[in-house]
Amino acid sequence: MHATRDNPRLPGTQSVTPDVVAPRIPVPLYRQPGIYITPEWFIVAGRRFPVRELSNLQTVRGSQDRLTGRAVGATAVVLGAMGTALGFRGINHLTAATYLALAAAAFVPGVMAWFGHRVRPRSYELWGQYRGLTTLLYSSDEERQYGQVTRALVRAQEASRLGSLADPVASTPIWVPKRR
């Protein structure tokens, strides 16, 4: 066989291009349990959103945990009550045990507020327009995972707009010489 000639074909066979043999399978941009993002679909917690129908994506911080909010409120009430009581009584006439009790009364709700904020942080929420309605698309209290999901969704929108990730418009060659 000569290197410059085509390979001999059996009679009745045709030349098959790679696109015919293997149809393009959507490239997953992000895949974790419960979350799957391709240029066509955004699937989260069993809900499916076509990427082309999502627009106006916005990041919002969720509301504070109830326990944390109540602890902050309790701290404010205790400090207000202590200030009022000290205003009537005067600081000079209090014993050491009273000072310790007042410090504990202010310290305990403050520690609860700090602990609640650290253990139960505010969630990150991804909102967007879907079929004309503002919809909560995704929510997570882990900043890293939230960032990965949002970046993958933005990449999916870009790929959907350009047509595909396999053949981006900017990298498609204009002319390719035939191999012999």
N, C-alpha and C positions, 0 to 999 in steps of 0.2 A: 504494500500500500504506500502511496506517495503522500508526503506531508502537505503538499499544496492542493490536493484534490479532496473533494467531499467524500465522506464515508459512504460506501455503497449501501443502498437501501434494498430491503427485500421487496419484491414486487407486491403492490397493493398497500404498502405502508405510507404514511404521510409524516411530514415533519410536524412536530408538536411543540408549541411554544410553552414556556414555563407557566404563563398565565392560564392556559387551558388545563394543564395538569393539576395545578394546585390553586384553587380559588383563594382569594385573599381572605384571611381570617382577621377580624378586628384585633388590633394590638391592644392588650390591656395596658393602660397607663398607670393604674393603681389597682391593687388587689389585696384585700385583707378580708377576714371573716365579716360578712355583712355589708361590705363595700366593694363595688366593682365599677371601674370607670374605663370606658373605651371612647374613641372619637364619636361614636353613635349614641351611647347610652351612659347614664349616670344612675347606678342602682345602689340604693342604700336602704337597709332594713326592710327589704322586700318591696320597696316602692321603686318604680322605674320612671325615669324622666328622659325623654329624648333631648340630647345635648343641643340640637338646633332650636328647640323651643324654650330654652333657658336664656334669660337676659337680665341685665341690671343686677349683677351679683353684688351683695353687700355683706360685710362682716360686722356683726353686732355682738357686744358682750351681754350675756344673759343676766337675769336678775340675781341678786345675792341670795344665799341660802337663808331660810327662815330662822334657823337657830342663830346664825351670825347676826342677822338683823335684830332679833330679840335681845341678844347679849349686848349689842351696841346701845339699844334703847334702855336696857336695864342699867348699864353703866351711866348713861346720861341722867336717869332718874335718881340713882343713888348719889351721884356727885351733886346734883341740884339740891337734894334733901340734906346732904351733909353741909353744904354752903349755907342753906337757910337755917339749920339748927345751930351752926357755929355763930351765925350772925346774931341770933337771939341770946345765946348762952355766953358767948365770948370764949376765946381760946385760952385765956389765962386760968380758968377754973376747972380744966379737964385733967383727969388722971392719966397715967401712962397706959393703963389697960384700955381706956377709952380711945386713946390715940391708935393703939394697935387694932382695935375693933373697927375704927373708921378706915384705917389703911386696908384692912382685909376686905371691908365692904366695897371699897373702890377697886381693889386689885382683882378680886375673883371675877366679876363680870368683864373686866378689861382683858384678862387672860382668856376667858371663854370666847370673846369676840376675836382675839388674835388667833386662837386655836381653830375656831370655825372658819376663819378666812383662809388659813393654811391648809386645813384638811378638806374643806369643801369650797374650792375656788369657783368663781363665776365662770360659767360655760362660754365657749366661743360658738356663735351661731352664724350659719351661712343662709342668708335670705336671698331670694331672687324672684323675678317675674316668670311665672309659668302659666301659659294660656290666659294671660290677662290678669292673673291674681298674684299678689305678693304671698309667697309660700316659704315656710321654713323648710329648707332642703336638707340641712345637716347640722348637727349639734354635737360638740365634744368638749370635755373639760381638760383634755390633753392638748396643749398648744402645738406640740410637734406633729401629732397626727392630724390635727386640724389644718395646719399649714401644708402638709403633704397632700391632703385631699383637695384643698382649694387650688393648689398649684396644678395638680393633675386635671382638675375640671377646667381650669383656664387653658391648659395645653389641649384638652379635648375640644374646646370651643374653637381654638385656633386651627387645629387639624380639620375640624368639621368645615370651617370656613374655606380652608385651602383645598379641601378635597380628600386628602389622605396623608398619613404619616409615611407611607412607603415611598410615595413619589411626590415630595414637596415641590411646589412650582419653581422655586429658586434653584433646586438641584437637579431638575430634569435636563439631561443633555439635549441640545438642539440637533446634533448630528452624531451618529455613532457609526463608525466604519464596520462593514460586514467582515466577519472572519472567514477565512478560506481554509 
